[in-house]
Amino acid sequence: MNTLSKIITWKRNILASTVVLFTLIVLSFYGVYTNQFYFLKADNYIFPILTSVHFLYLYVIWFKITEDELPDPKMRNIEYVLYAIMIVYVFKVYDSITVLNSIKTYGEHVIPATFKPMATLSVLLYSILPILTLYSFWLRKHYVGVYNFENYNDNLNIWQ
């Protein structure tokens, strides 16, 4: 894991996570069957709202690493919420694979030429997102520290 952290540093992980999240937010409004964007469907706004927690977590990791701070209960709570959001990420991987495999079902219908590349891109990005998120958890543990709040006040030295 240490050799991986030399190749994919914490800054690169945050940058890659941000790019993947922004791309998936745009793709959440895109309809692969119709090759159009749908901004009036309420379902399309679920993923962007959930990713706001992920962006907040990435900011907290960036701040804690650059300021060399210890983890706190707020950071822990954000990470625990992100654990629950990971279930949505895994569901989106399954859902995008189902959409990609539906080309066999709708083979005789008119499907745009962009269907296969865009659906493949969605599968790829949704598959990368949980990996980057889990790697962010490992980076938090490695650079910021573990959540040990039982003796938190003993380790707190405000004069350093």
C-alpha positions as CSV (number, residue, x, y, z in Angstrom):
1,M,0.0,0.0,0.0
2,N,2.9,2.3,0.6
3,T,4.1,2.0,-3.0
4,L,0.6,2.8,-4.1
5,S,0.5,5.9,-1.9
6,K,3.8,7.1,-3.6
7,I,2.1,6.7,-7.1
8,I,-1.3,8.0,-6.1
9,T,-0.7,10.6,-3.5
10,W,-3.4,12.1,-1.4
11,K,-3.6,15.2,-3.6
12,R,-4.0,13.0,-6.8
13,N,-6.7,11.0,-5.0
14,I,-8.6,14.1,-4.1
15,L,-8.2,15.5,-7.6
16,A,-9.3,12.2,-9.2
17,S,-12.2,11.8,-6.9
18,T,-13.3,15.4,-7.7
19,V,-13.1,14.8,-11.4
20,V,-15.0,11.5,-11.2
21,L,-17.7,13.0,-9.0
22,F,-18.2,16.1,-11.3
23,T,-18.4,13.9,-14.4
24,L,-20.9,11.5,-12.7
25,I,-23.0,14.5,-11.6
26,V,-23.2,15.6,-15.2
27,L,-23.9,12.1,-16.4
28,S,-26.7,11.7,-13.8
29,F,-28.8,14.1,-15.9
30,Y,-28.0,12.4,-19.1
31,G,-30.4,9.8,-20.6
32,V,-28.4,7.2,-22.5
33,Y,-31.4,5.8,-24.3
34,T,-32.5,9.2,-25.7
35,N,-29.1,11.1,-25.9
36,Q,-30.7,14.0,-24.1
37,F,-30.3,15.8,-20.7
38,Y,-33.2,15.8,-18.3
39,F,-33.0,18.5,-15.7
40,L,-36.7,18.4,-14.6
41,K,-36.7,14.8,-13.2
42,A,-36.3,14.7,-9.4
43,D,-34.6,11.4,-9.5
44,N,-31.6,12.9,-11.3
45,Y,-30.9,15.2,-8.3
46,I,-30.4,12.3,-5.8
47,F,-26.8,11.5,-6.8
48,P,-25.6,15.2,-6.8
49,I,-27.1,15.7,-3.3
50,L,-25.4,12.6,-2.0
51,T,-22.1,13.6,-3.5
52,S,-22.1,16.8,-1.5
53,V,-21.2,14.7,1.5
54,H,-18.3,13.2,-0.5
55,F,-17.0,16.6,-1.4
56,L,-17.2,17.7,2.2
57,Y,-15.2,14.6,3.2
58,L,-12.6,15.3,0.6
59,Y,-12.3,18.9,1.8
60,V,-12.0,17.7,5.4
61,I,-9.2,15.3,4.5
62,W,-7.4,18.0,2.5
63,F,-7.7,20.4,5.4
64,K,-6.6,17.9,8.1
65,I,-3.5,16.8,6.1
66,T,-2.4,20.2,5.1
67,E,-2.9,21.6,8.7
68,D,-1.5,18.5,10.3
69,E,-4.5,18.2,12.6
70,L,-5.9,15.2,14.5
71,P,-9.2,13.6,13.5
72,D,-12.3,14.9,15.3
73,P,-15.8,13.6,15.9
74,K,-17.3,15.7,13.1
75,M,-14.9,14.1,10.6
76,R,-15.8,10.7,11.9
77,N,-19.5,11.4,11.5
78,I,-19.0,12.5,7.9
79,E,-17.0,9.4,7.2
80,Y,-19.8,7.2,8.7
81,V,-22.3,8.9,6.5
82,L,-20.1,8.3,3.5
83,Y,-20.0,4.6,4.5
84,A,-23.8,4.6,3.9
85,I,-23.5,6.5,0.7
86,M,-21.0,3.8,-0.5
87,I,-24.1,1.5,-0.7
88,V,-25.6,3.9,-3.2
89,Y,-22.4,3.9,-5.2
90,V,-22.4,0.1,-5.4
91,F,-26.0,0.2,-6.4
92,K,-25.2,2.7,-9.2
93,V,-22.5,0.3,-10.5
94,Y,-25.1,-2.5,-10.6
95,D,-27.7,-0.1,-12.2
96,S,-25.3,1.1,-14.9
97,I,-24.2,-2.5,-15.7
98,T,-27.9,-3.3,-16.1
99,V,-28.4,-0.4,-18.4
100,L,-25.4,-1.4,-20.5
101,N,-26.7,-5.0,-20.8
102,S,-30.1,-3.9,-21.8
103,I,-29.0,-3.3,-25.3
104,K,-29.8,-6.9,-26.0
105,T,-33.3,-6.4,-24.8
106,Y,-34.0,-3.3,-26.8
107,G,-31.9,-4.4,-29.8
108,E,-34.8,-3.9,-32.3
109,H,-35.6,-0.4,-31.1
110,V,-33.8,2.8,-32.2
111,I,-30.9,3.3,-29.9
112,P,-28.6,6.3,-30.4
113,A,-25.0,5.6,-31.5
114,T,-23.7,7.2,-28.3
115,F,-25.5,4.6,-26.1
116,K,-22.6,2.1,-25.8
117,P,-19.8,4.6,-25.2
118,M,-21.7,6.6,-22.7
119,A,-23.0,3.6,-20.8
120,T,-19.5,2.1,-20.7
121,L,-18.2,5.4,-19.4
122,S,-20.8,5.4,-16.7
123,V,-19.9,1.8,-15.7
124,L,-16.2,2.7,-15.6
125,L,-16.7,5.8,-13.5
126,Y,-19.2,4.3,-11.1
127,S,-16.7,1.4,-10.6
128,I,-13.8,3.7,-10.0
129,L,-15.7,5.8,-7.4
130,P,-15.9,3.2,-4.6
131,I,-12.2,2.3,-5.1
132,L,-11.2,6.0,-4.8
133,T,-13.5,6.3,-1.7
134,L,-12.0,3.3,0.0
135,Y,-8.5,4.6,-0.8
136,S,-9.5,8.0,0.8
137,F,-10.4,6.1,4.0
138,W,-7.0,4.5,4.0
139,L,-5.3,7.8,3.3
140,R,-7.2,9.4,6.2
141,K,-6.0,6.6,8.5
142,H,-2.5,6.9,7.3
143,Y,-2.0,10.7,7.2
144,V,-4.6,12.0,9.7
145,G,-4.8,9.1,12.1
146,V,-7.2,6.7,13.6
147,Y,-10.3,7.7,15.5
148,N,-9.2,7.3,19.1
149,F,-11.4,9.6,21.2
150,E,-11.1,7.9,24.5
151,N,-7.8,9.6,25.3
152,Y,-8.3,12.5,22.9
153,N,-7.7,15.1,25.6
154,D,-4.5,13.4,26.7
155,N,-3.1,13.7,23.2
156,L,-4.2,17.3,22.7
157,N,-1.3,19.7,23.2
158,I,-2.3,23.2,22.3
159,W,1.2,24.6,22.8
160,Q,2.7,22.7,19.8
